[in-house]
Amino acid sequence: MIRSASNAPCFVGTWSFALPALEAGWSCLGEDELAILDMVERACAHADANPAVDSVGFGGLPDSSGVMSLDGAIMLAPDRVGGVCDLRHHLHPVSVSRRVMDSTEHSLLCGENADRFADRHGFERRSILSSEARTAWESWVDDRHGRDRGATQDLRPVDPGTSSDGRLFRPSSLDGAAPAGHDTIGVLARDRGQRMAAGCSTSGLPFKVPGRVGDSPIVGHGLYVVPGVGQATATGTGEMISGVCASFLATEFLRRGASVVDSATETVRRVDETYELEPHHQVAVIVMDCDGAISAAALRPGFRVAIVEDGRREVLDPDVVLHPEDGMLPESAIEGLAKPTNTPNPEES
Ligand code: ASP
């Protein structure tokens, strides 16, 4: 199990690249509801701002027309949630989501109107497509013309570990140019008052059809929190996560008495039973119960969980991988994935 029940605060997130983001968010740990929201917002913003993380924020891969769009959400409870999707001119979807939660009666704003909302609330407009992501898109366009492939068919997220640059997506066939990639940071926080909050930030699937929105900004899909019961966040192929309402399902298992391990496992199993798996599919879920126990499960190898708590900074494999035999990338490819980078994080400069 990733963590046994404990009243102590903790912070957990999807993929290795979440570790520095969680550490940044951990510095906001405090006593009240605002502090736990600060933890979530700060962690997601840290990942957004890191151009080396190729699945979130600046550095994320654009849609098939070369346009970047971001999705995100933040949640304290079913009646305390905000989200934005298809944000094109603002870098921090979770910060804008928090404003949606705090200052409107709505839970989700999209597209141009989400950007206008962010303008009205004083968020800075800026370019959100890095030059590296643009280059990756250009080579994807060239490659695709040559081989007539589908938009995301050759891309499956594989976590290269903390020594790497935060890139998750490489061709599953391993024979094409390796684009810098995209994915999702999903975080679950628990504070000193045993309060819980969740957040998600993503650039969505790389080279998606323009207008496509995945699970991340949608309540019950990319994240869900039930005070007094537990919380969950999901990452991977958004359509499959949405199809089973994965984060809602995981907390519903908890509500009916399942352990965190069973909740995470049964949620991923539901995806497995529902879909014909293609080579590029991956779904993973992290579940925390109201006693502070944490577990994670994934369909396939390649997913990792980052955790921060007092005296602990760690990246772990999930407790359960449903298809362990299913295509861990060969060593040679993992070495390629793990190429270090010196790209500075603008948040820290
Ligand atoms: N779930 C995200 C989406 O489909 C992407 C990911 O987590 O890999 O937009």
Residues whose N, C-alpha, C, O or C-beta is under 5 A from the ligand:
A	BS01	LIG	D183 T184 T202 G204 L205 G214 D215 S216 A234 T235 G236 T237 G238 E239
